[in-house]
Amino acid sequence: MRSPKSQSKMAGFLAVAPFEAATVLAWGAVLVGTSVDLTTYALSSFLVVLVGVLPLTGRRAILFGSVPSALLYLAAVALLRSSAGGFSSGVGVLALVPVFYVALYGSRRALAAVIVGVVIFYLAPILLIGASEYPNSQYRVALTAVTVYSIIGLTTQGLVRRVKQGAGEARERERMLQQVNDLVRNLFSSSNARADVCEAARTIGRADIAVLYEPAGVSGGMRSSATAGIDTESVEIPADGETAVHRAFRSGEPILLSEDLERLVGSRELWEAGGRPRAILYEPLLRGSEAVGVLVVGWHAEVRMTDPAVTVVALLAHEAAAVIDRADMMTQLTAIAETDALTGLPNRRAWEARLRQAQRGRESFTIAILDLDHFKAYNDSAGHQAGDRLLKETAAAWRDQLRVGDLLARIGGEEFGLLLIDSDIGRAGEVSDRLRTHVTHGQTCSVGFAKAAAGEGPQQVMARADAALYEAKRHGRNRVQAGA
């Protein structure tokens, strides 16, 4: 495998080889069947070797791409033409070589300088030398040659510029596609898929804001479920609004707006909070042929539908529906896995996860263990269905007595756990006693509770609460006992 240095040398050789071949052929052909002024011919040969076009120096194209070397090459051709009889030598066409080369590899300014050199190459001999070698009748030839060479040079340079621009856009698209691929892979494991989709759209699209809209239930409106680049509350666009959000959602087709934004933008509040972007893309999120949302991306700069940024946002939107679906499914599966099927309360798994969270967060907490008294006897006498109803209805009654943030979980057959955050021992006793009085079907329960001491872990607190529960059972049941 060639090294980068050898590859660069090979590329340089291939770039100049056709021009070297034409030069060698012309300098050799002049010597065949033509009377040549050897002194002038030798000087022209020296100049062309000095330029680095001929392979005699071993410096292939080191200087040839610069304006001075291109003009020096024209001077060498002028001397070669003069050595072989002027216009009649037929070598004037070599003036096209530096024009074409600079058009391929040089700047527009360099090309203009070389074209000026070609004008001098053709007109100077007619004005300064004249006579039979450069007669006035050759003005037409000179004018035609300069015009044709200029057209060739400018056209070639325009094509090269478009090719380079296309190659640059292709590289940019490839980079963005790789970025989309990496982002989508990360999004599938995201814990906040909607917000991360918006942030990903803003990042890869080099945009200023991104908003995700989803249907707002039976109202028929569209509600913002996540944003990036905007710090504001969720907003809802009514169903009767004829906005670009609704149009993109209903049609399943992307829309790029740069005019009439105030009327069609959707939420003017979000638009103004995002700094009033000048161009906004509305990209529907599709599940098959059905739209499930609209990803809105805004730029403060002008953007066209053909821009790579728009393309990669569309690609991201194509994957975003699957990402959000998976996130919702994982949430549902997690909820199922952490929910007791009978009572609808969190199960033992969710209970232990919340205890670990409380420990990591160093929260102040109290644990109570509730156990239905004589549940087995009730179950045996009334039947399992009645036992299930007792558990289910008691759990619902208890849940209504708790504040937001308190966790009630079913951690065993007829055993429940209660986690109270930032609650003193007095309130813990009050809540526990209130739950004791809300057992349904005329049954009772016993409760033991304990407050975490400094540096004490959840399992230690649970052990003390469990010991308190057994103490309550031992003293006659249907009572609340604080842990030692």
N, C-alpha and C positions, 0 to 999 in steps of 0.2 A: 504494500500500500504506500502510495507516494505521500511525502511529507507536505504540509501546507506550503512550505517554501518552494518545493519543486513543482507543486501544482500551480503556484502563482507564476513561476517562470514559464511553464507550459502555456498558460493562458495568455501571457504576454507575447509569446512566440506565435501562437495561433492568431492573435489579433492583428499583428503586423505582417504575417507571412504573405498574404495576397498582395499587399502593397510592395513588399520587397521583390516579389516575383515580377510584378509589372515593371518595377524600376530596373531590375537586372535585364529584363527582356528589351526594354527601350534603349538602355545604354549599349547593349550588345548589338541591337538591330541597326543603330546609327552607323556602325562601322562596316556594315555590309552594303556594298554598291553605292556608297556615298563618299564624296571628297570631304574630309573632316580636317578642321584646324586643330591639330593635336594639342597645341598649348592650351587653347580654350577648353578642349575636351577634357584634358587632364585636370584643369582647374575645376570644371564642373564635377568630375568624378571625386575629387578631393572634398568638395563641399558636401556632396551627397553621402560620402562615407562619414564625414564629420557629423552630419545630422544623425547618423546611426541607423539609417534605413538599410544600407547594404550590409550583408552579414560579415564583411571583412573585419569589422572592429570588434565583433563579439558582444556589442552592447545593444542588442535588438530593442528598438523602440524606446530606449531610455529617454531620449530627448524629443522624439517625434511628435508626441502629443501636445507639446507646448507651442504657443504662437511663434516665438522666435525661431524654433526649429522648422516649423511649417513654412515660414517666410524664407528661411535659408534654403529649404528644399525648392521653393519656387525660383529662388536665385540660381540654384544649381541647374534646374530645368531650363531657365532662360539662357544660361551659358551653353548648355548642351544644344539648344535650338540654334543659338548664334554660331556654334562651331560647325553645324551641319547645313548652314545656308538660310537660316531665318525661318519665316513662315512655311516655306516649302519643305522643311525637314519633316513635318508631320508629327513632331513630338510635343507640340503645344497642349495636346489632350492630357498630358501628365499633370497639368495644373489642377485637374480634377482630383488627383490623389490626396493632397493635403486638405482640400475642401471636404471630401467624403470622410476622411479619417477624423478630422476635427468635429465634423457633424456627428459622427458616431460616439466619440469619446470626450469631446470638449464642451465648453460652455457656449452660450449664445453670443457672448461678447467675443470669445475667441474666434467663433465662426465669422462674425462680422469683420474682425481684423484680417482674417485670411481672405475673405471676399474682396476687401479693399486691396490686398496684395495681388489678387488675381487681376483686378482692374488695372493696376500698375503694370503687371506682367504683360498684359496685352497692349495697353495704350502707350506706355513709355517708349518702346522701340519705334513705334510709328511716329511719335512726336520728336524723338531725339535722334534717331538713326535714319529712318525712311529709306529712300533709294529702292533698289529692286528687291532687297531682302525683306523690307517691311513697308510695302507701298500703302498709299492712302486708301486704296480699294479694300484693304483688310479691316477697315473700321467695322464693316458689316459683320465680318467673322468675329471680331473682338466683342462687339455688342451682343451678338447671339451667344457666344461662348460664356460671357460673363452672366448673361440672363439665365441660361440653362444651368450653369454651375450653381448659381445662387438658388434657383428653384430646387435643384437636387439637394443642396446642402440644408436649406431650410426645411424641406419636406422630410429629409432623413432625420434631422434633429427633432422635428416634431414627432415622428414615429417613435424614435428612441425615448423621448420624454414620456409618451403615452405608455410605452412598454414598461418603462421603469416605474411609472405611476401605478400601472396595473399590477406589476410585481410587488410593489410596496404595499398596495391594498391587499393583495393575496397573502403576503406575509403577515400583515396586520390581522386579516381574517383568521389565518391559521393560529396566530397567537391567541386571539380572542376565543377561537373554538376550543383550544386547549384549556384556556381559562374557564370556559363554560363547563367543559368536561370535569375539571377539577372541582369547580364549585358545586356542580350537581352531585358529584360523589359525596362531598361533604354535607350537602343539604339533606341527603337521605338519612344521615345520622344526627340531624339537627334536633335540638330539644325545643326550638321555637321556629318552626319551618316558615311560617308566614313572614315574620320579621326578617329572617335570613334571606328569603327569596327577594324581598324588596331591597335589602342591602346588596345582594349579589347583582341585581339588575342595575343599581346605581353604580356599582364598582366597574363591571365589565362594559357597561354602556357609557362610562365616563360622564354620567348624568349628574344632575344636581338634586333631584328628588325622585322618589318612587313611592307609589301608593297602590295597595292591593284592595280592590273592591270585590265583595261577594254579595249574593242575594240576601236581603234582609227578611227572610221568612215569608209569611203569607202577605205582607204588605206590598210586595212587588217592587220595593225600592232596592237600592244598592247601598251597602254600608262598608265603610273603610275598615278593614280588619287588621291592617298593618301599614306602617310607613317607614321610610328611610329618608333622612335629610330634613324631616319636618318633626317638630316637637309639639304635638297637639292631640286633643282627644279624638276619639272615633266620631265620624259624622255620617249621616244618612242622607242619600239623595232620594227624594220622593219618587214614586213610580210614575207620576204624571209629568215628570220633567223630561224634555226632549234634549238630552245631553249626549255628548260623544261617548260617555260611559255606557248609557243605555243602547246607543246605536251599535257600538262594538259588541256588546253582550248579546243583543238580539240577532245581529247579522253573522257573528262569528268571524268577522273580517277586521284586520287592523286598520286604524285610522291615525293619520298624522296631522295635527293641527298646528298652524302657525298664524291663523287669522281668526277673528271673531271669537277669541278665547273667552272673553268675559261672559258670553252668552252660552257657549257650548262646553265649557271646561268641566262642568259637573259640580264640584264643590268649590265655590269661589273662596271660601274660608281657607281650604287647604292650598289653593293656588296662591293666595296672598301670603300665607304662612311660609310657603316655599320660595318667596321672592319673586313671584309672577314670572315663571319661565316663559320664554318666547316660543318654544316648540315643545309639543307634548304628544307622545305616542300612546295610543290606547290599544293594547295587545290583549285579545281575549285568551283566556286559559281554557283549553278544550279538553274534554274527556270524550274521545271519539269525535263525534260531530256536535256534541252538546257543550255549550259554554257553561262553565262553572264559576267564572270570575273574570275580572279584567285587571291586568297589570298596567298601571299608568306610570309612564316615565317622562320626566321633564328636563329640558336643557335651557340654559340661559343663552346659549349660542344657537345659530341657525343650523338646522338639521334637515337632511333630505331622506326620502324613503330608501334610497340606494346606499346610504352611508353604512359602513361596516358596523357602527354602533347599533343601528336599528336592526341589522341582521342578527347580531348576537343576542340582543334582547328578545327577538322573536324566537330564537332557538331556546333560550332560557325559559321563556313562557311555555314553550311546547313541553318542557320537562317539569315545569312548576306544578302543573295540575297533578301529575303523578306523585311529586314530592309531598304536596299538601294532602292528597288522598292517603298516602302511606302514613304521614304524621297523624292524621285523624284516626286511621285504623289502629295505629300503635297506641294512641291515647285510649281508644275504646277497649283494646285488648288489655291494656294495663289496668283500666278501671274494672274490667271483668275479673282479671286475675287478683285484684285487691279488694273485691267486693263480696260480701257474704250473700249468696244467692237467696237465702230465705228472708233475711231481715233487711237487706239493702244497705246494711252498715259496712264500714271497712272491716276486712277480716284480719286474721293474725299477721299476715304478711304486711299489710298496710300499717298495722299498729306498730310492728317492730321497726319499720322504716321511719315512721314519724318519731319514735323514741330516739333513734340514731340521729335524726335531724336535730332534735331538741338538745341532745348531748353535744353535737358539733357546734351548734349555735350558742352553747352555754346559756340556754334559757332557764329561767326559774320555772319549775313545774311541780305539780302534785299528781300522783297516780292513785286512782280508786279502783278497786276490784269489786264488782257486783255479781252476786250469785243467787239465782232463784232458789228459794227454800223448797225442799221436798219435791223437786221437779220430777224426779224419777217416779215417785208415787203418783203424782198427778198424771204423768204420761201413761202409766200403766192402767190407771183407773178410767181416765177420760179418753184415751186413745192417742195415737201419734199425731193425728191431724189436729186434735185439740191442743196438743203440746206445741205443734208448729204455730198455731194461731196465737197461743200465749206468748211465744218468743217474738213473733212478728209484731203483734199489736203493742206489746210492752216496749219493744225497741222504738216504735213510732212515737209512743207516749213520752218516752225518755228524751228522744231527740228534740221534741218541742220545748223541753225545759232548759235547753242549753243555749249558750251564746255562740256567735260566730267565732271560730277559732278553737273552741273546745272539741275534742275528738272522743267520740263514743264508738267502740269497736266490739265486735263479737270475737272473743279470743278462745272460746271453747264451746262445748255443748250448750250449757245454760249459764256460762260465765262471760261477763262483759268487762271491758276495760274502759276507764274514763281518764283522759289526759287533760288536765287543766293548766294552761300556761299563764304565768304571772298571776297566780292566785294564792292568797294567804291561807293559812290553816283554817281560819274561821269561815271563809267563803267555801272552802272545799267541804267542810262539814255541813254547811247549809245546803249546798248543791246535792251532796250525797244523800242527805235526809229527804230532800224534795223528790229525788228519783225513787227513794224507798217507798214513798207514798203513792207512786204512780204506776205500780204494777197492776196489770189488768186481770180480769177473770177471778177477782177475789183472792189472788195469791200474794205472797210476800217475798221479800228478798233481804239478804244480809249484805252489808257493805264494809269493807276495810279500806282505809286510805292512809297515805303517808306523803309528806312533803320532802322533796330532795334537799339534802344538806349540802354544804359547800364541798365540791370535789366528789360527790356521790354519783355513781352511774345509774342509768335507768333500771338495770337488772337488780341492783341492790335495793332501789326504792320499791320495785315490784315485790321483792321478797318480803319487805317490811309490811307492804299493803296486804299481801297474801296472808301473812301471819296475823295481821289485825282482823282479816276476814274470818279466819278460823277462830279467833277469839270471840268474834261476834256470834258465830255459830254455836260456840261452846256455851255462851251465856244466854241461849234461848232463841236465837235467830230473830229476824225482823227488826234488826237494829243496825246502827252505824258505829263503827269502832275506829278510832284514830290509831295509827301505828306508833310504836314506842319510839 
